[in-house]
């Protein structure tokens, strides 16, 4: 593991967002012409964003812990 950046989770997030389902949710949540559709889809989109961000944070934490353990083990 060379970097602490959560590139796997970020790549997964991008794939989810540009997939047909992801673009449909984004379109319905933010660009829909009907207020009812936006009101229904916005919480779904925000929950999805929160889940994707949480996955990125968890991956970053795991990578940080592993890199610290490897660095400590190499010197000790």
N, C-alpha and C positions, 0 to 999 in steps of 0.2 A: 504494500500500500504506500504509494508515493505522496499522496496529497490527502488533506483532510476535507476537501470540498466534496459535498454529497452529489457527485456527478451522476451516479446511477439513478438516484431519486429525481434529480432534475430532468434527466433524459426521459424517465418514465412520465413525469408530469407534462413535459412538452408533448409526448406522444398521446397522452390522454386528452390534452386540450385541443390538439389538431385533428383528432379522430372525428368521424362523423357524429358520434354521440356527443362528444365534448363541444364541437362547434354548434350543434343544435341547442344544447343547454345554454351556451353563451349567447347565442342569437335570441333565444326565447327570454333570457333573463334581462338583457340590456338593450336589445334592438327591436323588440316586438312592438307592433303598433297597438296592441291591446293592453290596457292597464292590468286586467285580471291575469293575463298570461305572465306579465312581468312580476306581479305580486306573488305568483305561485313559483316561478322559476328562480327568482333571486335568492331566496333562502337555500334552495338546492345548490345553486352555484357557489354561494358563500361557504356552505358546509363542505363542498368539494374542495374549494380553495384551502380551507382550514385543514382538511385531511392531507392534502398534498404538501402543504407547508410543514405539518407535523411529521410526515414521513421524512422530509428533508432534514429537519432538526434532529430526529432520532438517528438518521444515518450519520450526520455530522458528529453527534455525541459518541456514537459507537466508534467511528474512525478516530476521534480524539483520544478516547480511552485506549484503544488498541495501539496507537502510535506512541502514547506515553509509556505503556507497558513494554513495548519493544525497545524504546530508548532506555528505559531503566534496566531492562534485562541485559542489554548489550554492554552497559558499563559495570554492572554488578556481578 
